């Protein structure tokens, strides 16, 4: 490993995948590859790490990616009963991600939260989720992958989003693999992208009451940039994370 590479922590997607070995945890490799292409070093984080050890690991990291997951965030965390279509929660993943976010917000280290990670970030900040998009009123785009094929759709970015310079436009085209999404943005999170059907596609941290103010570059996206190899916008997003981590490291 090159010593000048920032170290980005990546928790396993689920405890079951972590325990299942290489065959079950293969999807996490997409995140590792994307980070390496961006000049960062991915550091796997076990979901069984004791709190004291996890705090020690976090201290040696420069940023975090919160990956997608086949699980859904426990709706009790945002005060709602569980919808029939809501997948079983993964308590180990939730507690690990919450600890990582506590550390990131307290230290100013950057976070890129992807799909499930984006939803969990929103719940961490006090927001709520749409538990099943197809069950919601109105017409919706296909957002769920079928047999490994990710549907694609456009998103419209807010003109002042930090994502706009990455794609050089307020219009972007992304992939999709989710049945839940953000309903009410959490405290300090600004919605910065929507799909044509109104689904929230990105949020960015701006600061807010009741949460630490040291936090810096924290971005959540509903799509999967790690699976968009060769896409300039997706590649720029991971490079921006690596750059933010380098900046946070230099501030120490």
C-alpha positions in Angstrom: 0.0 0.0 0.0 1.3 3.4 -0.9 1.8 5.5 2.3 0.3 8.6 0.6 -3.0 6.9 -0.1 -5.9 7.9 2.2 -7.5 5.1 4.1 -11.2 4.7 3.7 -13.2 2.5 6.0 -15.9 0.3 4.4 -18.2 -1.8 6.6 -19.4 -5.1 5.2 -22.8 -4.9 3.6 -24.4 -7.5 6.0 -23.3 -9.7 8.8 -24.4 -12.8 6.8 -22.2 -11.8 3.9 -19.3 -11.2 6.1 -19.6 -14.6 7.7 -20.3 -16.3 4.4 -16.8 -15.7 3.1 -15.6 -14.6 -0.3 -18.6 -16.0 -2.4 -21.2 -14.1 -0.3 -19.2 -10.9 0.1 -18.2 -10.5 -3.6 -20.4 -7.4 -4.1 -18.3 -5.4 -1.5 -15.4 -5.7 -4.0 -17.1 -3.1 -6.3 -16.5 -0.5 -3.6 -12.9 -1.5 -3.0 -12.2 -1.3 -6.7 -13.8 2.1 -7.1 -11.8 3.5 -4.2 -8.5 2.1 -5.5 -9.2 3.7 -8.9 -9.7 7.0 -7.1 -6.3 6.7 -5.4 -7.6 5.6 -1.9 -7.0 2.5 0.1 -10.2 0.6 1.2 -10.1 -0.8 4.7 -12.8 -3.5 5.4 -14.6 -3.1 8.7 -16.1 -6.1 10.4 -19.6 -5.8 11.7 -18.6 -7.8 14.8 -16.0 -5.3 15.9 -16.4 -4.5 19.7 -17.1 -0.7 20.3 -13.7 0.0 21.9 -11.8 -1.7 19.0 -14.0 0.0 16.4 -13.2 3.4 17.9 -9.5 2.6 17.7 -9.9 1.6 14.0 -11.8 4.7 13.2 -9.0 6.9 14.6 -6.7 5.5 12.0 -9.0 6.1 9.1 -9.4 9.2 6.9 -13.0 8.7 5.7 -15.8 6.3 5.1 -18.0 4.7 2.5 -21.3 3.3 3.7 -22.3 0.7 1.1 -25.6 -0.6 -0.1 -27.2 -3.6 1.5 -30.1 -6.1 0.9 -31.3 -5.3 4.4 -33.5 -2.3 5.3 -33.1 0.1 8.1 -35.2 -0.9 11.1 -38.2 1.5 10.9 -38.4 1.6 14.7 -35.4 3.9 14.4 -37.6 6.6 12.7 -40.7 5.8 14.7 -42.8 3.8 12.2 -44.2 0.2 12.1 -42.6 -2.2 9.7 -44.2 -2.3 6.2 -44.9 -5.8 4.8 -42.4 -5.2 2.0 -39.6 -4.0 4.3 -36.7 -6.4 4.5 -35.3 -7.7 7.8 -32.9 -5.2 9.4 -29.3 -6.0 10.2 -28.7 -4.8 13.7 -24.9 -5.3 13.4 -24.7 -3.2 10.3 -26.9 -0.5 11.8 -24.9 -0.2 15.0 -21.6 -0.2 13.1 -22.6 2.5 10.7 -24.0 4.6 13.5 -20.7 4.4 15.3 -18.8 5.3 12.1 -21.1 8.3 11.6 -20.7 9.4 15.2 -16.9 9.4 14.6 -17.1 11.2 11.2 -19.4 13.9 12.5 -17.2 14.5 15.5 -13.9 14.6 13.6 -14.8 16.2 10.3 -13.9 13.1 8.2 -15.8 12.7 4.9 -18.5 10.1 4.2 -19.9 8.9 1.0 -23.2 7.0 1.8 -24.5 4.8 -1.0 -28.1 3.4 -1.4 -28.8 1.7 1.9 -26.0 3.8 3.4 -27.7 6.9 2.2 -30.9 5.9 3.8 -29.2 5.0 7.1 -27.4 8.4 7.0 -30.7 10.1 6.7 -32.2 8.1 9.7 -29.0 8.9 11.7 -29.8 12.6 11.2 -33.4 12.1 12.3 -35.1 11.7 8.9 -37.6 9.1 7.7 -37.9 6.7 4.8 -40.3 5.5 2.1 -40.5 1.9 3.1 -41.6 0.6 -0.4 -41.7 2.9 -3.4 -44.0 0.6 -5.5 -46.6 0.8 -2.7 -46.6 4.6 -2.7 -49.4 6.5 -4.6 -48.6 7.6 -8.2 -46.5 6.3 -11.0 -42.9 5.5 -10.4 -39.9 4.6 -12.5 -38.4 1.2 -12.2 -35.9 1.5 -9.3 -35.2 -2.1 -8.5 -32.6 -4.3 -10.2 -33.9 -7.4 -11.9 -31.6 -10.4 -12.2 -28.5 -8.2 -11.8 -29.6 -5.7 -14.4 -29.7 -2.2 -13.0 -32.3 0.1 -14.6 -31.0 3.6 -15.4 -32.8 7.0 -15.2 -31.9 10.7 -15.2 -31.6 12.8 -12.1 -31.8 16.5 -11.7 -29.2 18.1 -9.4 -29.8 21.3 -7.5 -27.7 24.1 -9.1 -25.8 24.6 -5.9 -25.1 21.0 -5.2 -21.5 20.0 -4.7 -22.1 17.2 -7.2 -22.7 19.6 -10.2 -19.0 20.4 -10.8 -18.2 16.7 -10.9 -20.5 16.1 -13.9 -20.4 19.7 -15.2 -24.2 19.8 -15.4 -27.3 19.7 -13.3 -28.4 16.7 -15.3 -27.0 13.2 -14.8 -27.8 9.7 -15.6 -27.5 7.0 -12.9 -28.3 3.4 -12.2 -30.8 2.2 -9.7 -31.3 -0.8 -7.3 -33.5 0.1 -4.3 -37.1 -0.2 -3.2 -36.8 2.4 -0.3 -35.8 6.0 -0.4 -35.7 9.1 1.8 -39.1 10.6 2.6 -38.2 13.4 5.1 -34.6 14.6 5.1 -32.8 14.6 8.4 -31.6 17.6 10.3 -28.8 19.3 8.6 -29.2 17.4 5.3 -30.1 19.2 2.2 -31.9 17.4 -0.7 -29.8 18.0 -3.8 -31.1 15.6 -6.4 -34.4 14.1 -7.6 -35.5 11.4 -10.1 -38.2 12.4 -12.6 -40.8 10.6 -10.4 -39.9 12.8 -7.4 -37.8 10.2 -5.5 -35.0 11.8 -3.6 -31.7 10.8 -5.1 -29.1 12.7 -3.1 -28.5 14.6 0.1 -25.6 16.7 1.4 -24.6 17.8 4.9 -25.0 21.5 5.6 -24.9 21.4 9.4 -27.9 21.4 11.8 -29.0 21.7 15.4 -28.4 18.9 17.8 -25.5 17.3 15.8 -21.8 18.0 15.9 -20.6 20.9 13.8 -17.2 19.5 13.0 -18.5 17.4 10.1 -17.4 18.4 6.6 -17.8 16.5 3.3 -20.8 14.2 3.8 -22.8 13.1 0.7 -25.5 10.5 0.3 -26.5 9.2 -3.1 -29.3 6.7 -3.8 -27.7 5.2 -6.9 -24.6 2.9 -7.1 -21.6 4.8 -8.5 -19.3 1.9 -7.6 -21.0 -0.1 -10.4 -20.6 2.6 -13.0 -17.0 1.8 -13.9 -15.8 4.1 -16.8 -18.5 6.7 -16.0 -16.9 10.1 -15.6 -19.4 11.4 -13.1 -19.2 8.2 -10.9 -15.4 8.2 -11.0 -15.3 11.9 -10.1 -17.5 11.3 -7.0 -15.0 8.8 -5.6 -12.0 11.1 -6.4 -13.8 13.9 -4.6 -14.2 11.7 -1.5 -10.5 10.8 -1.6 -9.7 14.5 -2.0 -11.9 15.4 0.9 -10.2 12.7 3.0 -6.8 14.1 2.1 -7.9 17.6 3.1 -9.2 16.3 6.4 -5.9 14.5 7.0 -3.9 17.6 6.4 -6.0 19.5 8.9 -4.9 17.2 11.8 
